Amino acid sequence: MAFELLLGRVIALLMMIGGLAILVNRKEFVIMAKQIKNNHMVLWIGGGFDFLFGLFIVVGHNLWTYDWRVIITIIGWLALLEGSLMWFFPTKSIKLVQIWKRPAFTYVTGLLTIAVGVYLSIVTFF
């Protein structure tokens, strides 16, 4: 199996399950956004995971093509950027996380995440 297919499939499943988790636990995401002000370690650890995930994709799959593979590249760069922001600008990151307090934001984010996951599933599994 080609590496991009593996990445696409794993990210597709991660996004579909993660998006569903966001929709199912919308109230909990609002609570977590309020509590992150008091727990910077969660932000630091989350930033580390995002940074590592993004770095893995950017180093192993930095393809700027005109097909589905560019979605993986963009996800990698966004994760790398998000992780970097959490590490180097934690105060600003905490302010950005507060957008999760809005129930509409969590709903739209969950749906968009699922939609991208479904698209990646279609192009990588079938």
C-alpha positions in Angstrom: 0.0 0.0 0.0 1.3 3.4 -0.9 2.2 5.7 2.0 -0.3 8.4 0.9 -3.1 5.8 0.9 -2.2 4.8 4.4 -2.0 8.4 5.6 -5.3 9.2 3.9 -7.1 6.2 5.4 -5.8 6.9 8.9 -6.6 10.6 8.7 -10.1 9.9 7.2 -11.0 7.5 10.1 -9.5 9.9 12.6 -11.5 12.8 11.2 -14.8 10.9 11.0 -14.5 9.6 14.5 -13.2 12.8 15.9 -15.9 14.9 14.2 -18.5 12.5 15.6 -17.0 12.8 19.1 -17.2 16.6 18.8 -20.9 16.4 17.8 -21.8 13.9 20.5 -19.8 15.8 23.2 -20.6 19.4 22.3 -21.4 20.5 25.8 -18.2 18.9 27.1 -16.2 20.9 24.5 -17.7 24.1 25.8 -16.8 23.1 29.4 -13.2 22.2 28.4 -12.7 25.5 26.6 -13.7 27.3 29.8 -11.4 25.2 31.9 -8.3 25.4 29.7 -7.5 28.8 31.2 -6.6 27.0 34.4 -4.7 24.1 33.0 -1.9 25.2 30.7 -0.3 21.7 30.7 -3.2 20.4 28.6 -2.5 23.0 26.1 1.3 22.2 26.1 0.6 18.4 25.7 -2.0 19.0 23.0 0.5 21.3 21.2 3.1 18.6 21.4 0.8 16.0 19.8 -0.3 18.5 17.1 3.3 19.4 16.4 4.4 15.8 16.2 1.5 14.8 14.0 2.1 17.8 11.7 5.8 17.2 11.5 5.3 13.6 10.6 3.1 14.5 7.7 5.1 17.5 6.5 8.4 15.5 6.5 6.9 12.3 5.0 4.2 13.7 2.7 4.7 17.3 1.6 2.9 16.9 -1.8 1.4 20.0 -3.4 -0.7 18.4 -6.0 -4.1 19.1 -7.6 -5.8 16.0 -6.1 -6.9 14.6 -2.7 -3.3 14.2 -1.5 -3.0 18.0 -1.0 -5.6 17.7 1.7 -3.2 15.6 3.7 -0.4 18.1 3.2 -2.7 21.0 4.3 -3.8 19.1 7.4 -0.1 18.4 8.2 0.9 22.0 7.9 -2.1 23.2 9.9 -1.3 20.7 12.7 2.3 21.9 12.7 1.3 25.5 12.8 -1.3 24.8 15.6 1.3 22.9 17.7 3.8 25.7 17.2 1.4 28.3 18.3 0.4 26.4 21.4 4.1 26.0 22.4 5.4 29.5 21.5 2.3 31.6 22.1 0.3 29.8 24.9 -1.6 32.9 26.1 -2.8 33.7 22.6 -3.6 30.0 22.0 -5.8 30.0 25.1 -7.7 33.0 23.7 -8.2 31.1 20.4 -9.4 28.0 22.2 -12.2 30.1 23.7 -14.0 30.0 20.4 -15.0 26.5 21.4 -17.3 28.1 24.0 -19.7 28.8 21.1 -22.0 25.8 20.6 -22.5 26.8 16.9 -18.7 26.6 16.4 -18.5 23.1 17.8 -21.4 22.0 15.6 -20.0 23.4 12.4 -16.5 22.1 13.2 -17.8 18.6 13.9 -19.7 18.6 10.6 -16.8 19.9 8.6 -14.4 17.4 10.2 -16.8 14.5 9.3 -17.2 15.8 5.8 -13.5 15.9 5.1 -13.1 12.5 6.7 -15.9 11.0 4.5 -14.3 12.5 1.4 -10.9 11.1 2.2 -12.5 7.7 3.0 -14.1 7.7 -0.5 -10.9 8.5 -2.3 -8.6 6.3 -0.3 -10.8 3.2 0.4 -12.7 2.9 -2.8 
